[in-house]
């Protein structure tokens, strides 16, 4: 049914247009062999200049199209069902409304967070068997295991990341998921926005995807074995060291979640994947843009000075303090 057709959602405001462009051009560059790549952009207050640049960039690839979705009604829809803004904005929720609104040719649609570089072919996601699940996600690498108790999950339950979401669009529409999800949100609120929602509401309907399709940069920034131990990840509900290392040098999608020494798109960063982000920035219409400057703050200095055994414990302590306590 998919026949080499990849439907993709991106979302951002204008401040992150350039970051999205880096991700999109890496997707297009590494998937030229696909028959179609249809990009649906959920742009919050995108400037006309940014839209023109996106159109120009995507137009360079014969197999790709980009559609800018009208999301003007989304904030009011989310407010009406009682959804709380995430860091002052509703953007992170947009995709959850868009899944039911988009008319696509195939049975699936892929959401990609702009903080990513696609470094390989994504055919595996087109061929993946949902096995009657609503979505396919990878385990989250940045949330401590103790957060599960806050949202009613067991320590052995998987906690998944929503930065990369492969949605069973056929089932979403057939089972009227949108209406059920909206009703659930009227009575439930979550600390980690739509990610907590997905882990609770869709529990038992999420297919686990390999780490190679959502490879967190924390695996490049920290000692992996020490990081797994400090965060309390369990073998039943997280990737093994061996699984992570199998994709270490050739992941399909790299998700920028490590920023102790600057984000990879910032000027002056010392991020382990900064070179890769700069490579794809040069292929965008924003190649000459002035990027934000990475600030060498206390966290950066501690990261450079302290041994990994202490750094990972400090990280886990900070995340526990914020997300592992019941409200």
Secondary structure as GFF3:
##gff-version 3
##sequence-region A 1 327
A	DSSP	beta_strand	5	13	.	.	.	ID=ss1
A	DSSP	three_ten_helix	14	16	.	.	.	ID=ss2
A	DSSP	alpha_helix	17	29	.	.	.	ID=ss3
A	DSSP	beta_strand	36	44	.	.	.	ID=ss4
A	DSSP	alpha_helix	48	59	.	.	.	ID=ss5
A	DSSP	beta_strand	64	68	.	.	.	ID=ss6
A	DSSP	alpha_helix	74	80	.	.	.	ID=ss7
A	DSSP	three_ten_helix	91	93	.	.	.	ID=ss8
A	DSSP	alpha_helix	94	101	.	.	.	ID=ss9
A	DSSP	beta_strand	108	112	.	.	.	ID=ss10
A	DSSP	beta_strand	116	118	.	.	.	ID=ss11
A	DSSP	alpha_helix	123	127	.	.	.	ID=ss12
A	DSSP	beta_strand	135	139	.	.	.	ID=ss13
A	DSSP	alpha_helix	147	150	.	.	.	ID=ss14
A	DSSP	beta_strand	160	168	.	.	.	ID=ss15
A	DSSP	alpha_helix	169	174	.	.	.	ID=ss16
A	DSSP	alpha_helix	177	187	.	.	.	ID=ss17
A	DSSP	alpha_helix	193	201	.	.	.	ID=ss18
A	DSSP	beta_strand	206	208	.	.	.	ID=ss19
A	DSSP	three_ten_helix	211	213	.	.	.	ID=ss20
A	DSSP	beta_strand	215	216	.	.	.	ID=ss21
A	DSSP	alpha_helix	218	221	.	.	.	ID=ss22
A	DSSP	alpha_helix	224	230	.	.	.	ID=ss23
A	DSSP	three_ten_helix	235	237	.	.	.	ID=ss24
A	DSSP	alpha_helix	241	247	.	.	.	ID=ss25
A	DSSP	beta_strand	253	255	.	.	.	ID=ss26
A	DSSP	alpha_helix	274	281	.	.	.	ID=ss27
A	DSSP	alpha_helix	298	305	.	.	.	ID=ss28
A	DSSP	alpha_helix	308	323	.	.	.	ID=ss29
###
